[in-house]
Amino acid sequence: MEEIQLEIVQDDDPRNATFIFMNEDHTLGNSLRSILANDPDVAFVGYSVPHPFETKMHLRVQSSLKPARTVLLTAVQKLQEQFVEMRAKYISALQVNTSGKI
């Protein structure tokens, strides 16, 4: 797995931050936004890709209680769990259908 390059623009309040992911786009942005939007500790989340030719994605997180970094780390862990579950279901479906068609 490739390491993600990340720049953190921290506000004075540790519950608020903008995370700039290098070499990422809407795929990661929308996935993280979706998970964070369902977190009861998150007061606001949004992401943007400034320009299609710029390979970076900005994710803004404002938390009610926890530091923004903690909230983001929890979301990344949940996303990883979803990928593991999706992969297991995909492999299981391939094994059930020996022809390789799903």
mmCIF file of the C-alpha atoms, coordinates in Angstrom:
data_MODEL
# 
_entry.id   MODEL 
# 
loop_
_atom_site.group_PDB 
_atom_site.id 
_atom_site.type_symbol 
_atom_site.label_atom_id 
_atom_site.label_alt_id 
_atom_site.label_comp_id 
_atom_site.label_asym_id 
_atom_site.label_entity_id 
_atom_site.label_seq_id 
_atom_site.pdbx_PDB_ins_code 
_atom_site.Cartn_x 
_atom_site.Cartn_y 
_atom_site.Cartn_z 
_atom_site.occupancy 
_atom_site.B_iso_or_equiv 
_atom_site.pdbx_formal_charge 
_atom_site.auth_seq_id 
_atom_site.auth_comp_id 
_atom_site.auth_asym_id 
_atom_site.auth_atom_id 
_atom_site.pdbx_PDB_model_num 
ATOM 1   C CA . MET A 1 1   ? 0.000   0.000   0.000   1.00 0.00 ? 1   MET A CA 1 
ATOM 2   C CA . GLU A 1 2   ? 1.290   3.441   -0.935  1.00 0.00 ? 2   GLU A CA 1 
ATOM 3   C CA . GLU A 1 3   ? 1.812   5.967   1.844   1.00 0.00 ? 3   GLU A CA 1 
ATOM 4   C CA . ILE A 1 4   ? -0.505  8.974   1.713   1.00 0.00 ? 4   ILE A CA 1 
ATOM 5   C CA . GLN A 1 5   ? 1.103   12.421  1.675   1.00 0.00 ? 5   GLN A CA 1 
ATOM 6   C CA . LEU A 1 6   ? -0.816  14.754  3.942   1.00 0.00 ? 6   LEU A CA 1 
ATOM 7   C CA . GLU A 1 7   ? -0.536  18.414  4.910   1.00 0.00 ? 7   GLU A CA 1 
ATOM 8   C CA . ILE A 1 8   ? -2.494  19.627  7.931   1.00 0.00 ? 8   ILE A CA 1 
ATOM 9   C CA . VAL A 1 9   ? -3.697  23.218  8.199   1.00 0.00 ? 9   VAL A CA 1 
ATOM 10  C CA . GLN A 1 10  ? -4.570  23.454  11.878  1.00 0.00 ? 10  GLN A CA 1 
ATOM 11  C CA . ASP A 1 11  ? -6.881  26.126  13.303  1.00 0.00 ? 11  ASP A CA 1 
ATOM 12  C CA . ASP A 1 12  ? -6.355  27.621  16.760  1.00 0.00 ? 12  ASP A CA 1 
ATOM 13  C CA . ASP A 1 13  ? -8.979  25.152  17.962  1.00 0.00 ? 13  ASP A CA 1 
ATOM 14  C CA . PRO A 1 14  ? -7.710  21.537  17.659  1.00 0.00 ? 14  PRO A CA 1 
ATOM 15  C CA . ARG A 1 15  ? -11.261 20.411  16.869  1.00 0.00 ? 15  ARG A CA 1 
ATOM 16  C CA . ASN A 1 16  ? -11.048 22.174  13.492  1.00 0.00 ? 16  ASN A CA 1 
ATOM 17  C CA . ALA A 1 17  ? -8.585  21.475  10.686  1.00 0.00 ? 17  ALA A CA 1 
ATOM 18  C CA . THR A 1 18  ? -8.171  21.264  6.940   1.00 0.00 ? 18  THR A CA 1 
ATOM 19  C CA . PHE A 1 19  ? -6.347  18.190  5.667   1.00 0.00 ? 19  PHE A CA 1 
ATOM 20  C CA . ILE A 1 20  ? -4.727  18.404  2.235   1.00 0.00 ? 20  ILE A CA 1 
ATOM 21  C CA . PHE A 1 21  ? -4.197  14.978  0.668   1.00 0.00 ? 21  PHE A CA 1 
ATOM 22  C CA . MET A 1 22  ? -1.633  14.925  -2.135  1.00 0.00 ? 22  MET A CA 1 
ATOM 23  C CA . ASN A 1 23  ? -2.260  12.706  -5.188  1.00 0.00 ? 23  ASN A CA 1 
ATOM 24  C CA . GLU A 1 24  ? -5.881  12.092  -4.158  1.00 0.00 ? 24  GLU A CA 1 
ATOM 25  C CA . ASP A 1 25  ? -9.216  13.072  -5.672  1.00 0.00 ? 25  ASP A CA 1 
ATOM 26  C CA . HIS A 1 26  ? -12.981 12.644  -5.320  1.00 0.00 ? 26  HIS A CA 1 
ATOM 27  C CA . THR A 1 27  ? -12.679 8.904   -4.686  1.00 0.00 ? 27  THR A CA 1 
ATOM 28  C CA . LEU A 1 28  ? -11.061 9.345   -1.284  1.00 0.00 ? 28  LEU A CA 1 
ATOM 29  C CA . GLY A 1 29  ? -12.732 12.693  -0.600  1.00 0.00 ? 29  GLY A CA 1 
ATOM 30  C CA . ASN A 1 30  ? -16.289 11.477  -1.000  1.00 0.00 ? 30  ASN A CA 1 
ATOM 31  C CA . SER A 1 31  ? -15.598 8.237   0.884   1.00 0.00 ? 31  SER A CA 1 
ATOM 32  C CA . LEU A 1 32  ? -14.158 10.059  3.899   1.00 0.00 ? 32  LEU A CA 1 
ATOM 33  C CA . ARG A 1 33  ? -16.827 12.763  3.757   1.00 0.00 ? 33  ARG A CA 1 
ATOM 34  C CA . SER A 1 34  ? -19.541 10.118  3.825   1.00 0.00 ? 34  SER A CA 1 
ATOM 35  C CA . ILE A 1 35  ? -18.086 8.351   6.864   1.00 0.00 ? 35  ILE A CA 1 
ATOM 36  C CA . LEU A 1 36  ? -17.409 11.603  8.721   1.00 0.00 ? 36  LEU A CA 1 
ATOM 37  C CA . ALA A 1 37  ? -20.910 12.945  7.991   1.00 0.00 ? 37  ALA A CA 1 
ATOM 38  C CA . ASN A 1 38  ? -22.329 9.966   9.896   1.00 0.00 ? 38  ASN A CA 1 
ATOM 39  C CA . ASP A 1 39  ? -20.098 10.563  12.934  1.00 0.00 ? 39  ASP A CA 1 
ATOM 40  C CA . PRO A 1 40  ? -22.085 12.231  15.740  1.00 0.00 ? 40  PRO A CA 1 
ATOM 41  C CA . ASP A 1 41  ? -18.926 14.080  16.895  1.00 0.00 ? 41  ASP A CA 1 
ATOM 42  C CA . VAL A 1 42  ? -18.584 15.862  13.535  1.00 0.00 ? 42  VAL A CA 1 
ATOM 43  C CA . ALA A 1 43  ? -20.241 19.289  13.332  1.00 0.00 ? 43  ALA A CA 1 
ATOM 44  C CA . PHE A 1 44  ? -19.125 19.948  9.728   1.00 0.00 ? 44  PHE A CA 1 
ATOM 45  C CA . VAL A 1 45  ? -17.294 18.087  6.985   1.00 0.00 ? 45  VAL A CA 1 
ATOM 46  C CA . GLY A 1 46  ? -16.698 19.010  3.385   1.00 0.00 ? 46  GLY A CA 1 
ATOM 47  C CA . TYR A 1 47  ? -14.134 18.342  0.712   1.00 0.00 ? 47  TYR A CA 1 
ATOM 48  C CA . SER A 1 48  ? -12.999 19.915  -2.525  1.00 0.00 ? 48  SER A CA 1 
ATOM 49  C CA . VAL A 1 49  ? -10.631 19.248  -5.370  1.00 0.00 ? 49  VAL A CA 1 
ATOM 50  C CA . PRO A 1 50  ? -9.395  22.758  -6.231  1.00 0.00 ? 50  PRO A CA 1 
ATOM 51  C CA . HIS A 1 51  ? -8.739  22.034  -9.912  1.00 0.00 ? 51  HIS A CA 1 
ATOM 52  C CA . PRO A 1 52  ? -8.707  18.861  -12.055 1.00 0.00 ? 52  PRO A CA 1 
ATOM 53  C CA . PHE A 1 53  ? -5.058  19.470  -12.943 1.00 0.00 ? 53  PHE A CA 1 
ATOM 54  C CA . GLU A 1 54  ? -4.057  19.722  -9.268  1.00 0.00 ? 54  GLU A CA 1 
ATOM 55  C CA . THR A 1 55  ? -3.605  16.300  -7.740  1.00 0.00 ? 55  THR A CA 1 
ATOM 56  C CA . LYS A 1 56  ? -4.767  17.188  -4.266  1.00 0.00 ? 56  LYS A CA 1 
ATOM 57  C CA . MET A 1 57  ? -7.941  17.044  -2.242  1.00 0.00 ? 57  MET A CA 1 
ATOM 58  C CA . HIS A 1 58  ? -8.871  19.355  0.652   1.00 0.00 ? 58  HIS A CA 1 
ATOM 59  C CA . LEU A 1 59  ? -10.939 17.906  3.508   1.00 0.00 ? 59  LEU A CA 1 
ATOM 60  C CA . ARG A 1 60  ? -12.347 20.296  6.131   1.00 0.00 ? 60  ARG A CA 1 
ATOM 61  C CA . VAL A 1 61  ? -13.346 18.774  9.480   1.00 0.00 ? 61  VAL A CA 1 
ATOM 62  C CA . GLN A 1 62  ? -14.977 20.541  12.422  1.00 0.00 ? 62  GLN A CA 1 
ATOM 63  C CA . SER A 1 63  ? -15.633 18.364  15.439  1.00 0.00 ? 63  SER A CA 1 
ATOM 64  C CA . SER A 1 64  ? -17.842 19.050  18.439  1.00 0.00 ? 64  SER A CA 1 
ATOM 65  C CA . LEU A 1 65  ? -15.718 17.313  21.068  1.00 0.00 ? 65  LEU A CA 1 
ATOM 66  C CA . LYS A 1 66  ? -12.662 15.442  19.797  1.00 0.00 ? 66  LYS A CA 1 
ATOM 67  C CA . PRO A 1 67  ? -9.593  16.777  17.971  1.00 0.00 ? 67  PRO A CA 1 
ATOM 68  C CA . ALA A 1 68  ? -10.058 16.821  14.193  1.00 0.00 ? 68  ALA A CA 1 
ATOM 69  C CA . ARG A 1 69  ? -7.031  14.539  13.754  1.00 0.00 ? 69  ARG A CA 1 
ATOM 70  C CA . THR A 1 70  ? -8.610  11.898  16.006  1.00 0.00 ? 70  THR A CA 1 
ATOM 71  C CA . VAL A 1 71  ? -11.913 12.077  14.146  1.00 0.00 ? 71  VAL A CA 1 
ATOM 72  C CA . LEU A 1 72  ? -10.125 11.719  10.786  1.00 0.00 ? 72  LEU A CA 1 
ATOM 73  C CA . LEU A 1 73  ? -8.044  8.767   12.000  1.00 0.00 ? 73  LEU A CA 1 
ATOM 74  C CA . THR A 1 74  ? -11.214 6.988   13.154  1.00 0.00 ? 74  THR A CA 1 
ATOM 75  C CA . ALA A 1 75  ? -12.817 7.612   9.743   1.00 0.00 ? 75  ALA A CA 1 
ATOM 76  C CA . VAL A 1 76  ? -9.765  6.227   7.917   1.00 0.00 ? 76  VAL A CA 1 
ATOM 77  C CA . GLN A 1 77  ? -9.875  3.103   10.092  1.00 0.00 ? 77  GLN A CA 1 
ATOM 78  C CA . LYS A 1 78  ? -13.586 2.633   9.309   1.00 0.00 ? 78  LYS A CA 1 
ATOM 79  C CA . LEU A 1 79  ? -12.868 3.039   5.596   1.00 0.00 ? 79  LEU A CA 1 
ATOM 80  C CA . GLN A 1 80  ? -10.138 0.388   5.803   1.00 0.00 ? 80  GLN A CA 1 
ATOM 81  C CA . GLU A 1 81  ? -12.579 -1.972  7.555   1.00 0.00 ? 81  GLU A CA 1 
ATOM 82  C CA . GLN A 1 82  ? -15.109 -1.416  4.765   1.00 0.00 ? 82  GLN A CA 1 
ATOM 83  C CA . PHE A 1 83  ? -12.469 -2.260  2.143   1.00 0.00 ? 83  PHE A CA 1 
ATOM 84  C CA . VAL A 1 84  ? -11.551 -5.487  3.968   1.00 0.00 ? 84  VAL A CA 1 
ATOM 85  C CA . GLU A 1 85  ? -15.223 -6.484  4.165   1.00 0.00 ? 85  GLU A CA 1 
ATOM 86  C CA . MET A 1 86  ? -15.845 -5.618  0.507   1.00 0.00 ? 86  MET A CA 1 
ATOM 87  C CA . ARG A 1 87  ? -12.797 -7.644  -0.592  1.00 0.00 ? 87  ARG A CA 1 
ATOM 88  C CA . ALA A 1 88  ? -13.924 -10.664 1.446   1.00 0.00 ? 88  ALA A CA 1 
ATOM 89  C CA . LYS A 1 89  ? -17.402 -10.533 -0.091  1.00 0.00 ? 89  LYS A CA 1 
ATOM 90  C CA . TYR A 1 90  ? -15.933 -10.205 -3.582  1.00 0.00 ? 90  TYR A CA 1 
ATOM 91  C CA . ILE A 1 91  ? -13.617 -13.199 -3.110  1.00 0.00 ? 91  ILE A CA 1 
ATOM 92  C CA . SER A 1 92  ? -16.474 -15.230 -1.635  1.00 0.00 ? 92  SER A CA 1 
ATOM 93  C CA . ALA A 1 93  ? -18.685 -14.420 -4.619  1.00 0.00 ? 93  ALA A CA 1 
ATOM 94  C CA . LEU A 1 94  ? -15.924 -15.485 -7.015  1.00 0.00 ? 94  LEU A CA 1 
ATOM 95  C CA . GLN A 1 95  ? -15.492 -18.789 -5.189  1.00 0.00 ? 95  GLN A CA 1 
ATOM 96  C CA . VAL A 1 96  ? -19.227 -19.527 -5.266  1.00 0.00 ? 96  VAL A CA 1 
ATOM 97  C CA . ASN A 1 97  ? -19.396 -18.880 -8.981  1.00 0.00 ? 97  ASN A CA 1 
ATOM 98  C CA . THR A 1 98  ? -16.540 -20.935 -10.424 1.00 0.00 ? 98  THR A CA 1 
ATOM 99  C CA . SER A 1 99  ? -17.049 -19.476 -13.890 1.00 0.00 ? 99  SER A CA 1 
ATOM 100 C CA . GLY A 1 100 ? -15.814 -16.119 -12.594 1.00 0.00 ? 100 GLY A CA 1 
ATOM 101 C CA . LYS A 1 101 ? -19.032 -14.295 -13.500 1.00 0.00 ? 101 LYS A CA 1 
ATOM 102 C CA . ILE A 1 102 ? -20.841 -12.386 -10.796 1.00 0.00 ? 102 ILE A CA 1 
# 
